[in-house]
Amino acid sequence: MSRAIYDIAIVGGGIAGCAAAIALAGGGRSAVMLAPPQDERDRFGEFLSPAANELLHKLGLAEAFRAGPHRPANATYTAWGSGSLVERNALMHVEGPGHVLDRPAFERLLRDAAERSGIAVLPKALDGAVHDGTMWSMQLVDGPEIAARFVLDCSGRTAVVARRYAVHRREDRLVAAGAFLRQRTDEVEPTPATLIEAVPEGWWYASLLPDRRLALVLFGDSDTLPRGLAHDTTAWRECVEATQYVRQWLDSAGFDSDVQPRLAGAATTWLDPVAGPGWAAAGDAAAAFNPLSSHGLTTALWGGRRAALAAVAALDGDAEPLESYAATVRRAVQDFLGQRQATYAREGRWPALPFWRRRHSR
Ligand SMILES: Cc1cc2nc3c(=O)[nH]c(=O)nc-3n(C[C@H](O)[C@H](O)[C@H](O)COP(=O)(O)OP(=O)(O)OC[C@H]3O[C@@H](n4cnc5c(N)ncnc54)[C@H](O)[C@@H]3O)c2cc1C
């Protein structure tokens, strides 16, 4: 049986993959997006930085995005470097406000637009891909083999294709343990805010979602968090109890922390390089930033779009946009590593404890 041949194959139907698909719309190149079905669980990551507003505009999604149900993120409180709580107010940000997302709704918005873009969407995962110098042969899980001239790897942290063509670098072993909390009663109107609190074993992130649930995440290294945290509600409750401001917020708004947390990898990792002949990686596949930056979603939107446009240029014989894309990501990684170090250096209360000692000694 003859196999389908595409100019561009996008691996992954997440944020970067959908942004790439939308950017290819009407560009005259045949393309396919491999987008295996997602499980229905809530996903971590709901703060969309102000820089995303311009990208959503470029993708033609600004108006649909404004229709909601996301909420402007105006107030962030931090207890970092001292025991005092400091408010960072973002009401007057030049790029407009950041947003706290209804993440499933945001992903649906992108996916619907990707499907309308006219490219083929296959609900299949990639099993393996081989490049013969001009063409990729791609085997799908429980599916046919397809071929493509260019592969955009948007498969998230696994970087299923690009990882074999670049060096995979890792700065730390950050993991996240998190849960989505409901109020016990709806008598109290919870504060629409985000809170970051540093603690001896790492730091907490709490943010009120548009549906009034609280996203609550503890970030630490795998060996600084209590063992078996994902199966131990008591240990989770004890971690919450040991905080100052997170606990106060939960108590005052009546959030129920008696839930089982879930673990997720949150390390800072990147590929070197992020593009080569016939391929490019975008989003977390290219560089997964520590969520302290709150830039992963925006970078995925930016990278998916930029890498897709660079792929089209490369197929037209112009390699410069691809080189420029790779150089920009490399610079962004270096900038991020510098900011990351400066941010961790501002918290000096526990210099002898492993989580902080590791970050101060870089
Ligand atoms: C705990 C936590 C909190 C975070 N909080 C924030 C935040 O507040 N703000 C922010 O901006 N960022 C945050 N991030 C980061 C953000 O979630 C990511 O940067 C973003 O989701 C990256 O998008 P992506 O499209 O590159 O990858 P993903 O969203 O991971 O999408 C990858 C896609 O590839 C698909 N895929 C995987 N393997 C295959 C395969 N073999 N074949 C085909 N498809 C495949 C997957 O199904 C998935 O759909 C957070 C991350 C973590 C871990």
The ligand as an SDF file (V2000), in Angstrom:
LIG
                    3D

 53 58  0  0  0  0  0  0  0  0999 V2000
    3.8550   21.7530   37.3390 C   0  0  0  0  0  0  0  0  0  0  0  0
    3.9880   22.6420   36.1420 C   0  0  0  0  0  0  0  0  0  0  0  0
    3.4520   23.9170   36.1670 C   0  0  0  0  0  0  0  0  0  0  0  0
    3.5720   24.7460   35.0550 C   0  0  0  0  0  0  0  0  0  0  0  0
    3.0380   25.9880   35.1170 N   0  0  0  0  0  0  0  0  0  0  0  0
    3.1540   26.8200   34.0540 C   0  0  0  0  0  0  0  0  0  0  0  0
    2.5700   28.1260   34.0800 C   0  0  0  0  0  0  0  0  0  0  0  0
    1.8940   28.5140   35.0490 O   0  0  0  0  0  0  0  0  0  0  0  0
    2.7420   28.9200   32.9810 N   0  0  0  0  0  0  0  0  0  0  0  0
    3.4530   28.5200   31.8890 C   0  0  0  0  0  0  0  0  0  0  0  0
    3.5900   29.2990   30.9240 O   0  0  0  0  0  0  0  0  0  0  0  0
    3.9900   27.2820   31.8190 N   0  0  0  0  0  0  0  0  0  0  0  0
    3.8530   26.4220   32.8680 C   0  0  0  0  0  0  0  0  0  0  0  0
    4.3720   25.1620   32.7920 N   0  0  0  0  0  0  0  0  0  0  0  0
    5.0150   24.7400   31.5320 C   0  0  0  0  0  0  0  0  0  0  0  0
    3.9860   24.4750   30.4110 C   0  0  0  0  0  0  0  0  0  0  0  0
    2.9560   23.6190   30.8610 O   0  0  0  0  0  0  0  0  0  0  0  0
    4.7080   23.8490   29.2150 C   0  0  0  0  0  0  0  0  0  0  0  0
    5.8280   24.6470   28.9020 O   0  0  0  0  0  0  0  0  0  0  0  0
    3.8120   23.7370   27.9900 C   0  0  0  0  0  0  0  0  0  0  0  0
    2.7320   22.8740   28.2400 O   0  0  0  0  0  0  0  0  0  0  0  0
    4.6300   23.2080   26.8050 C   0  0  0  0  0  0  0  0  0  0  0  0
    3.7820   22.9840   25.7030 O   0  0  0  0  0  0  0  0  0  0  0  0
    4.2250   21.9380   24.5760 P   0  0  0  0  0  0  0  0  0  0  0  0
    3.1990   22.0050   23.5090 O   0  0  0  0  0  0  0  0  0  0  0  0
    5.6450   22.1470   24.2160 O   0  0  0  0  0  0  0  0  0  0  0  0
    4.2020   20.5300   25.3020 O   0  0  0  0  0  0  0  0  0  0  0  0
    2.9200   19.7210   25.8510 P   0  0  0  0  0  0  0  0  0  0  0  0
    1.8660   20.6490   26.3030 O   0  0  0  0  0  0  0  0  0  0  0  0
    3.5110   18.7460   26.8200 O   0  0  0  0  0  0  0  0  0  0  0  0
    2.3990   18.9560   24.5750 O   0  0  0  0  0  0  0  0  0  0  0  0
    3.1100   17.8860   23.9960 C   0  0  0  0  0  0  0  0  0  0  0  0
    2.1520   17.0570   23.1810 C   0  0  0  0  0  0  0  0  0  0  0  0
    2.9030   16.0450   22.5110 O   0  0  0  0  0  0  0  0  0  0  0  0
    2.1610   14.8530   22.5170 C   0  0  0  0  0  0  0  0  0  0  0  0
    3.0650   13.7100   22.3230 N   0  0  0  0  0  0  0  0  0  0  0  0
    3.9520   13.2100   23.2180 C   0  0  0  0  0  0  0  0  0  0  0  0
    4.5640   12.1240   22.6590 N   0  0  0  0  0  0  0  0  0  0  0  0
    4.0400   11.9650   21.4180 C   0  0  0  0  0  0  0  0  0  0  0  0
    4.2610   11.0080   20.3710 C   0  0  0  0  0  0  0  0  0  0  0  0
    5.1120    9.9920   20.5080 N   0  0  0  0  0  0  0  0  0  0  0  0
    3.5490   11.1350   19.2180 N   0  0  0  0  0  0  0  0  0  0  0  0
    2.6590   12.1650   19.0490 C   0  0  0  0  0  0  0  0  0  0  0  0
    2.4070   13.0830   20.0320 N   0  0  0  0  0  0  0  0  0  0  0  0
    3.0980   12.9770   21.1880 C   0  0  0  0  0  0  0  0  0  0  0  0
    1.4570   14.8600   23.8680 C   0  0  0  0  0  0  0  0  0  0  0  0
    0.3050   14.0430   23.8190 O   0  0  0  0  0  0  0  0  0  0  0  0
    1.0940   16.3410   24.0170 C   0  0  0  0  0  0  0  0  0  0  0  0
   -0.1580   16.6330   23.5020 O   0  0  0  0  0  0  0  0  0  0  0  0
    4.2630   24.3040   33.8890 C   0  0  0  0  0  0  0  0  0  0  0  0
    4.8070   23.0200   33.8580 C   0  0  0  0  0  0  0  0  0  0  0  0
    4.6840   22.2050   34.9710 C   0  0  0  0  0  0  0  0  0  0  0  0
    5.2940   20.8190   34.9230 C   0  0  0  0  0  0  0  0  0  0  0  0
  1  2  1  0
  2  3  1  0
  2 52  2  0
  3  4  2  0
  4  5  1  0
  4 50  1  0
  5  6  2  0
  6  7  1  0
  6 13  1  0
  7  8  2  0
  7  9  1  0
  9 10  1  0
 10 11  2  0
 10 12  1  0
 12 13  2  0
 13 14  1  0
 14 15  1  0
 14 50  1  0
 15 16  1  0
 16 17  1  0
 16 18  1  0
 18 19  1  0
 18 20  1  0
 20 21  1  0
 20 22  1  0
 22 23  1  0
 23 24  1  0
 24 25  2  0
 24 26  1  0
 24 27  1  0
 27 28  1  0
 28 29  2  0
 28 30  1  0
 28 31  1  0
 31 32  1  0
 32 33  1  0
 33 34  1  0
 33 48  1  0
 34 35  1  0
 35 36  1  0
 35 46  1  0
 36 37  1  0
 36 45  1  0
 37 38  2  0
 38 39  1  0
 39 40  1  0
 39 45  2  0
 40 41  1  0
 40 42  2  0
 42 43  1  0
 43 44  2  0
 44 45  1  0
 46 47  1  0
 46 48  1  0
 48 49  1  0
 50 51  2  0
 51 52  1  0
 52 53  1  0
M  END
$$$$
